[in-house]
Amino acid sequence: MARYGNILSLYNCSDTDAAKVIPVLQNKQVIFQQVDHTFFIESTSKDNTAAVVDGIRTLQLSFTFFHDSNPFKSKLFYSDDIDPQVIAAINRILFQ
C-alpha cells in the first residue's frame, strides 16, 4: 500500500482552532504529528489524502497542504528546537 507524507500548515489561527484539526485527522485514520500549528501527516492513498483535505476545509481555517511533500527519501526533516523524538516521528511519517 502506498504511503504519502504530507504537511499541513495553519495560518492566523489560535491553539483552539488548531485543536479542531485533530478530530478530523483521527476520523480519517491517518498517522500524524503536530508541532505548533503544523501537522505532519501520513496518508494511505490519494483518496485518503483528499478526504483529509475535505475534512479540514469544513473547519474554515487558512491553511496550506503539501501532498507527498518530499519524494526523495534521502532527505530528512531537521530542527534545532524540536524534541528529537518528535523529529523521529516526523521523519517516519514523511520518509518511510
HUVENKA-V271680 format. One record per backbone hydrogen bond with DSSP energy under -0.5 kcal/mol. CO is the residue of the C=O (numbers start at 1). NH is the residue of the N-H. If there is no record, write none. Layout:
{{CO/NH} {CO/NH}}
//
This chain:
{{4/6} {4/43} {5/69} {6/41} {7/9} {7/66} {8/39} {9/64} {11/62} {14/18} {15/19} {16/20} {17/20} {18/21} {18/22} {19/22} {19/23} {20/24} {21/25} {22/26} {23/27} {24/28} {25/30} {26/29} {31/42} {33/40} {35/38} {37/10} {38/35} {39/8} {39/41} {40/33} {41/6} {41/43} {42/31} {43/4} {45/49} {46/50} {47/51} {48/52} {49/53} {50/54} {51/55} {52/56} {53/57} {54/58} {56/59} {56/61} {57/60} {61/63} {62/11} {64/9} {64/66} {65/67} {66/7} {66/69} {71/73} {72/75} {76/78} {83/86} {83/87} {84/88} {85/89} {86/90} {87/91} {88/92} {89/93} {90/94} {91/95} {92/96}}
//
